[in-house]
Amino acid sequence: MQYRELGHTGMMISHLSFGASSLGSVFHETNEKDSFEAVEAAIEGGINFIDVSPYYGHYKAETVLGKALRNIPRDKYYLSTKVGRYGKDGVNTWDYSAKRVTDSVYESMERLGIDHIDLINVHDIEFQAALPGGLQKVVDETLPALFELKDKGLVSHVGITDLQLQNLKWVVEKFEEKMQKENGKWKLESILNFCHFTLNDDALADYVGFFEQKGVGVINASPLSMGLLSERGVPAWHPAPKELVAACQKAAEHCKAKGYPIEKLAVQYSVSFPRIASTLFSSANPANVRRNIEWANEEPDWNLVCEVKEIIGDQERVTWANS
């Protein structure tokens, strides 16, 4: 396992990291025994960064992860969770207000059984863009509330997440401008973006230089592009355009014919860029966790990477709206 610093945080995190969304039965029903073993397999395999959110499974993922972590020494992992997206009884909710995100941090720590969060993220800021106050509310209210918690020692670092790269860049710029205007000391420390450093879409690479210039660490997520890059194919809910789905299916078939699963190539490709600190994947299956770790520690077949990109062709970097 390789370890790379996340921006200027001082956190040396594994180049493959564990996303705990699956523990919330987000994709299919899971059981706690498998979930506990999946977390243990991640730690045993050298993964030291775990990401979760109260939104995943509407609090279930945090609850299950908290149970899984009880027997794992706290110095074995860095833990990241989020604020802003929630849900109850199958209904999704969003609240980026200072009071709600502050309360959310305390609630997450209780569910997780910890007294300190290494990285707290504002979850999928594009949803606030559609709410009163827009993204400016993230700059003026959400982030200051989280940095106040940092000043109190409850969290170590503060970041933001989103599918839309432009939103991440905008908030980094605007928060920096706010701090300069107010002679403030706070500085955004990381961003998490998903589905944009994959075999079918490497647009995140265009933004890495900007984030490096600002001292912001970069985390990538979803190396399989939410199932696009898999032999099984996308779930019914996947928002990708049908032309992109078809191109990725063709690429998966090509890899299968070569005896090299596209899932393996996708994971290897996503962790290959050293300027991205880590790539998150999620699974509640311990065997899958071990397999992903094995893949991530091997170099990809670069000739096959080129062939896959040629098959995807004009569908490369085609994206979609969040959901």
C-alpha positions in Angstrom: 0.0 0.0 0.0 1.2 3.5 -0.8 0.6 6.4 1.5 0.3 10.0 0.2 -0.2 13.2 2.1 -3.6 14.8 1.8 -2.8 18.3 0.9 -1.0 20.0 3.8 -3.0 18.2 6.5 -0.1 16.0 7.6 -2.3 13.0 7.2 -0.5 10.3 5.2 -3.4 8.3 3.8 -3.5 5.0 1.9 -3.8 5.4 -1.9 -6.8 3.1 -1.7 -9.4 4.0 0.9 -12.5 2.5 2.4 -15.9 4.1 1.7 -18.5 2.9 4.2 -21.6 3.7 2.2 -22.2 0.0 1.5 -22.5 -0.6 5.3 -25.7 1.4 5.1 -27.2 -1.1 2.6 -27.2 1.7 0.0 -26.8 -0.6 -2.9 -28.3 -3.8 -1.6 -29.1 -5.4 1.8 -26.1 -6.2 3.9 -25.5 -7.9 7.3 -23.5 -6.6 10.2 -21.1 -9.6 10.4 -19.9 -9.1 6.8 -19.7 -5.4 7.3 -17.5 -5.8 10.4 -15.3 -8.2 8.6 -15.0 -5.9 5.6 -13.8 -3.0 7.8 -11.3 -5.4 9.5 -10.1 -6.6 6.1 -9.5 -3.0 5.0 -7.4 -2.2 8.1 -5.5 -5.5 7.9 -4.8 -4.8 4.2 -3.1 -1.4 5.0 -6.0 1.0 4.4 -6.0 3.7 7.0 -8.6 6.2 5.7 -12.3 5.5 6.2 -15.1 7.7 4.8 -18.7 7.7 5.8 -21.8 10.0 6.0 -25.0 10.3 8.0 -26.8 10.2 4.6 -25.6 6.7 3.8 -28.5 4.4 4.7 -30.0 7.3 6.6 -27.7 6.9 9.6 -27.2 3.2 9.2 -23.7 3.3 7.8 -22.4 5.4 10.6 -24.1 3.2 13.2 -22.7 0.0 11.7 -19.3 1.5 11.2 -19.2 2.6 14.8 -19.8 -0.9 16.0 -17.1 -2.3 13.6 -14.6 0.2 14.9 -15.0 -0.7 18.6 -12.3 -3.3 18.5 -9.9 -1.4 16.2 -7.3 0.9 17.8 -8.1 4.5 17.1 -4.5 5.1 15.8 -5.0 2.6 13.0 -7.2 4.8 10.9 -8.2 8.4 10.0 -12.0 8.9 9.9 -14.0 11.2 7.7 -17.7 11.9 7.8 -19.9 14.6 6.4 -22.7 17.2 7.1 -25.5 18.6 5.0 -27.2 15.5 3.6 -29.5 13.4 5.7 -32.7 11.3 5.5 -35.4 9.5 7.5 -38.0 6.9 6.7 -36.8 6.8 3.1 -37.0 10.5 2.5 -33.8 12.5 1.7 -33.3 15.8 3.4 -30.7 18.6 3.1 -29.7 21.2 5.7 -26.5 23.2 5.5 -27.4 25.7 8.2 -24.8 26.4 10.9 -26.9 24.9 13.7 -27.8 21.7 11.8 -24.2 21.0 10.7 -22.9 21.7 14.2 -25.5 19.3 15.8 -24.7 16.8 13.0 -21.0 16.6 14.0 -21.9 15.7 17.6 -24.5 13.2 16.5 -22.0 11.5 14.1 -19.4 11.2 16.9 -22.0 9.5 19.1 -23.0 7.0 16.4 -19.4 6.3 15.5 -18.3 6.0 19.1 -15.5 8.5 18.9 -14.7 11.9 20.4 -12.8 13.4 17.5 -13.2 13.5 13.7 -10.1 13.7 11.5 -11.9 15.2 8.5 -15.3 16.7 8.3 -16.8 17.4 4.9 -19.7 19.4 3.6 -21.5 16.7 1.7 -22.4 17.3 -2.0 -22.5 21.1 -2.0 -24.4 21.2 -5.3 -27.6 20.5 -3.4 -27.2 23.7 -1.5 -26.7 25.5 -4.8 -30.4 24.8 -5.4 -31.5 26.0 -2.0 -32.0 29.5 -0.6 -28.6 31.2 -0.3 -27.0 29.0 -2.9 -23.3 28.0 -2.7 -22.6 31.3 -0.9 -24.3 29.9 2.1 -21.6 27.2 2.2 -19.0 29.9 2.2 -20.7 32.2 4.7 -22.4 29.8 7.1 -21.6 26.1 6.7 -17.8 26.3 6.6 -17.4 28.8 9.4 -19.5 26.6 11.7 -17.2 23.6 11.0 -14.1 25.6 11.5 -15.4 26.8 14.9 -15.5 23.1 15.8 -12.0 22.7 14.5 -10.9 25.6 16.8 -12.5 23.7 19.7 -10.5 20.6 18.8 -13.5 18.4 17.8 -12.4 18.0 14.2 -8.9 18.2 12.7 -9.6 19.2 9.1 -12.4 20.6 7.0 -13.3 19.9 3.4 -16.0 19.8 0.8 -17.4 17.1 -1.5 -19.3 17.2 -4.8 -19.8 15.6 -8.2 -19.5 18.9 -10.0 -15.8 20.0 -10.2 -16.8 23.6 -11.0 -18.6 23.9 -7.6 -15.6 22.7 -5.7 -13.3 25.2 -7.4 -15.8 28.0 -6.8 -16.2 27.4 -3.1 -12.4 27.0 -2.6 -11.9 30.4 -4.3 -14.8 32.2 -2.6 -13.8 30.9 0.9 -10.2 32.0 0.3 -11.5 35.5 -0.7 -13.7 35.7 2.3 -10.8 34.9 4.6 -8.5 37.4 2.9 -11.2 40.1 3.3 -11.8 39.3 6.9 -8.1 38.6 7.8 -9.3 35.2 8.7 -7.0 32.2 9.5 -9.2 29.4 8.2 -8.3 27.5 5.0 -10.2 24.7 3.2 -8.0 21.6 3.3 -9.4 19.0 1.0 -12.0 18.2 -1.7 -13.6 14.9 -2.5 -14.9 14.3 -6.0 -16.3 11.2 -7.5 -16.5 9.6 -10.9 -14.0 12.0 -12.4 -10.8 10.1 -12.3 -11.9 6.9 -13.9 -11.2 5.0 -17.2 -14.2 6.8 -18.8 -13.7 10.3 -17.2 -10.4 11.8 -16.0 -11.6 15.4 -15.8 -10.4 15.7 -12.2 -6.9 15.8 -13.6 -7.6 19.2 -15.1 -8.3 20.6 -11.7 -5.5 19.0 -9.6 -3.1 21.9 -10.4 -5.6 24.4 -9.1 -6.1 22.5 -5.9 -2.4 22.0 -5.4 -1.8 25.7 -5.8 -4.4 26.4 -3.1 -2.9 23.8 -0.8 -6.0 21.7 -1.0 -5.7 17.9 -0.9 -7.6 15.8 -3.4 -9.6 12.6 -2.8 -11.1 10.6 -5.7 -14.1 8.2 -5.3 -15.9 5.5 -7.2 -13.3 4.0 -9.4 -16.0 1.9 -11.1 -18.0 5.0 -11.9 -21.0 3.8 -9.9 -21.0 0.5 -11.8 -20.4 1.7 -15.3 -17.0 0.0 -15.3 -18.2 -3.4 -14.3 -19.0 -6.7 -16.0 -22.4 -6.7 -14.2 -23.3 -3.3 -15.7 -25.1 -0.3 -14.2 -28.0 -0.5 -11.8 -31.4 0.7 -13.0 -31.0 4.0 -11.1 -27.7 5.0 -12.7 -28.0 8.5 -14.2 -25.5 8.0 -17.1 -26.7 8.6 -20.7 -27.4 5.4 -22.5 -24.6 6.0 -25.1 -22.1 6.1 -22.3 -23.5 3.0 -20.7 -23.3 1.2 -24.0 -19.7 2.3 -24.6 -18.7 1.1 -21.1 -20.4 -2.2 -21.6 -18.4 -2.7 -24.8 -15.2 -1.9 -22.9 -16.1 -4.4 -20.2 -16.7 -7.1 -22.8 -13.3 -6.3 -24.4 -11.5 -6.7 -21.0 -13.3 -9.9 -20.2 -12.2 -11.4 -23.5 -8.6 -10.5 -22.6 -9.0 -12.3 -19.2 -8.6 -9.0 -17.3 -11.7 -7.8 -15.5 -12.5 -4.2 -16.2 -13.1 -3.8 -12.4 -9.4 -4.6 -11.8 -8.2 -2.2 -14.5 -10.5 0.5 -13.2 -9.3 0.3 -9.7 -5.6 0.2 -10.8 -6.1 3.2 -13.1 -7.9 5.3 -10.5 -5.1 4.9 -7.9 -2.3 5.4 -10.4 -2.2 9.2 -10.3 0.2 10.2 -7.5 -1.1 13.7 -7.2 -4.5 12.4 -6.0 -4.0 11.4 -2.4 -6.5 8.5 -2.4 -9.3 6.8 -4.2 -12.4 5.5 -2.2 -14.2 2.3 -3.0 -17.1 0.8 -1.1 -18.0 -2.8 -0.3 -19.5 -4.7 2.6 -18.0 -7.9 1.3 -14.7 -8.8 2.9 -13.6 -10.8 0.0 -14.2 -7.9 -2.3 -12.2 -5.6 0.0 -9.2 -8.0 -0.1 -9.4 -8.3 -3.8 -9.5 -4.5 -4.4 -6.5 -4.1 -2.1 -4.6 -6.7 -4.1 -5.5 -5.0 -7.4 -4.5 -1.5 -6.1 -1.1 -2.7 -5.2 -0.4 -3.8 -8.8 0.4 -1.7 -11.9 -2.3 -1.6 -14.5 -1.9 -3.0 -18.0 -1.3 0.3 -19.7 -1.9 -1.1 -23.2 -5.3 -2.3 -22.1 -6.0 1.1 -20.6 -5.4 2.7 -24.0 -7.6 0.1 -25.7 -10.5 0.8 -23.3 -10.2 4.5 -23.7 -10.3 4.0 -27.5 -13.5 1.9 -27.2 -15.1 4.6 -25.0 -14.2 7.1 -27.6 -16.4 10.2 -27.8 -18.2 9.2 -24.6 -15.1 10.0 -22.6 -15.7 12.7 -20.0 -19.5 12.6 -20.6 -21.0 13.2 -17.2 -24.4 13.6 -15.5 -26.3 15.5 -12.8 -26.1 14.3 -9.2 -29.0 12.4 -7.6 
